[in-house]
Amino acid sequence: MKVAKCLFMGLFLLLHTNCSYELENVEAPDNLIPIDTFTLVLQDVMIVESYYKSQEANVNTFYETLPTAMHPIFEKYNIDSLRYVESMDYYTTQQEVLIKIYTEIQDSLTLNTPDYIQ
């Protein structure tokens, strides 16, 4: 019984010390998309994603067609997919900033929704 208690306490301490609720600190990439531009890009990406999700019942087809659909968005903002991914990776570690971005997108979409849709 004493061995089981020691083993349990050892495992508990090991798991407890290795778990962290904090996000790892990631440096901003050199080619980081500014917040205001990234908000616009992400809004367009979300709209295109939602359109394709509603059109494609097959998840595999959705993931195959989506990258091609993103090219016009990247061209519009003069960025490439690598820059988008690196910026997204950075902003996902900045939770307060990301919440602000998503709130701005939600507010913008809400304001642009016709009055009869609620």
C-alpha positions as CSV (number, residue, x, y, z in Angstrom):
1,M,0.0,0.0,0.0
2,K,2.8,2.4,0.8
3,V,4.4,1.7,-2.6
4,A,1.2,2.5,-4.3
5,K,0.9,5.8,-2.5
6,C,4.5,6.7,-3.4
7,L,3.9,5.8,-7.0
8,F,0.7,7.8,-7.1
9,M,2.3,10.8,-5.6
10,G,5.3,10.5,-7.9
11,L,3.1,10.3,-11.0
12,F,1.0,13.2,-9.7
13,L,4.0,15.4,-9.2
14,L,5.5,14.5,-12.5
15,L,2.3,15.3,-14.4
16,H,1.6,18.4,-12.4
17,T,5.0,19.9,-13.1
18,N,4.9,19.2,-16.8
19,C,1.5,20.7,-17.4
20,S,1.2,24.4,-18.0
21,Y,-1.8,26.6,-18.9
22,E,0.4,29.3,-20.4
23,L,1.0,29.5,-24.1
24,E,4.6,29.4,-25.2
25,N,6.2,32.7,-26.0
26,V,6.6,33.0,-29.7
27,E,8.5,35.8,-31.3
28,A,6.8,37.9,-33.9
29,P,7.9,36.9,-37.4
30,D,9.8,39.4,-39.5
31,N,7.0,39.5,-42.0
32,L,4.1,39.7,-39.5
33,I,0.9,41.0,-41.1
34,P,-0.2,44.1,-39.1
35,I,-3.2,43.6,-36.9
36,D,-5.6,45.8,-38.9
37,T,-4.7,44.1,-42.2
38,F,-4.7,40.7,-40.6
39,T,-8.2,41.3,-39.3
40,L,-9.4,42.1,-42.8
41,V,-7.6,39.0,-44.2
42,L,-9.0,36.7,-41.6
43,Q,-12.5,38.1,-42.1
44,D,-12.3,37.3,-45.8
45,V,-10.8,33.8,-45.1
46,M,-13.6,33.1,-42.7
47,I,-16.3,34.1,-45.2
48,V,-14.7,31.9,-47.9
49,E,-14.3,29.0,-45.5
50,S,-18.0,29.2,-44.5
51,Y,-19.1,29.3,-48.1
52,Y,-17.1,26.2,-49.0
53,K,-18.2,24.4,-45.9
54,S,-21.8,25.0,-46.8
55,Q,-21.1,23.8,-50.4
56,E,-19.0,20.7,-49.7
57,A,-20.4,17.9,-47.7
58,N,-17.2,15.9,-48.0
59,V,-14.5,17.2,-45.7
60,N,-11.7,15.9,-47.9
61,T,-13.0,17.9,-50.9
62,F,-13.4,20.9,-48.7
63,Y,-9.7,20.8,-47.7
64,E,-8.6,20.2,-51.3
65,T,-10.5,23.1,-52.7
66,L,-10.0,25.6,-50.0
67,P,-6.3,26.5,-50.6
68,T,-7.1,27.4,-54.2
69,A,-10.0,29.6,-53.0
70,M,-7.6,31.5,-50.7
71,H,-5.3,32.8,-53.6
72,P,-7.6,35.8,-54.5
73,I,-7.6,36.9,-50.8
74,F,-3.8,36.6,-50.6
75,E,-3.4,38.5,-53.9
76,K,-5.9,41.2,-52.7
77,Y,-3.7,41.9,-49.6
78,N,-0.4,41.3,-51.3
79,I,0.6,38.4,-49.0
80,D,1.4,34.8,-49.5
81,S,0.2,31.7,-47.7
82,L,3.5,31.3,-45.7
83,R,3.2,34.9,-44.3
84,Y,-0.5,34.2,-43.4
85,V,0.4,31.0,-41.6
86,E,3.3,32.6,-39.7
87,S,1.1,35.5,-38.7
88,M,-1.7,33.3,-37.6
89,D,0.7,31.1,-35.6
90,Y,1.9,34.3,-33.8
91,Y,-1.5,35.8,-33.2
92,T,-2.8,32.5,-31.8
93,T,-0.3,32.8,-29.0
94,Q,-1.5,36.4,-28.3
95,Q,-4.9,35.6,-26.9
96,E,-6.0,39.1,-25.9
97,V,-5.1,40.4,-29.4
98,L,-6.8,37.4,-31.1
99,I,-10.0,38.0,-29.1
100,K,-9.9,41.7,-30.2
101,I,-9.5,40.6,-33.8
102,Y,-12.4,38.1,-33.7
103,T,-14.6,40.7,-31.9
104,E,-13.9,43.2,-34.7
105,I,-14.7,40.6,-37.3
106,Q,-17.9,39.7,-35.5
107,D,-18.9,43.3,-35.1
108,S,-18.2,44.1,-38.8
109,L,-20.2,41.1,-40.0
110,T,-23.1,42.0,-37.7
111,L,-23.2,45.6,-38.9
112,N,-23.1,44.4,-42.5
113,T,-25.9,41.9,-42.0
114,P,-29.3,43.0,-43.3
115,D,-31.9,43.9,-40.7
116,Y,-34.2,41.0,-41.4
117,I,-31.5,38.4,-40.4
118,Q,-30.9,38.3,-36.7
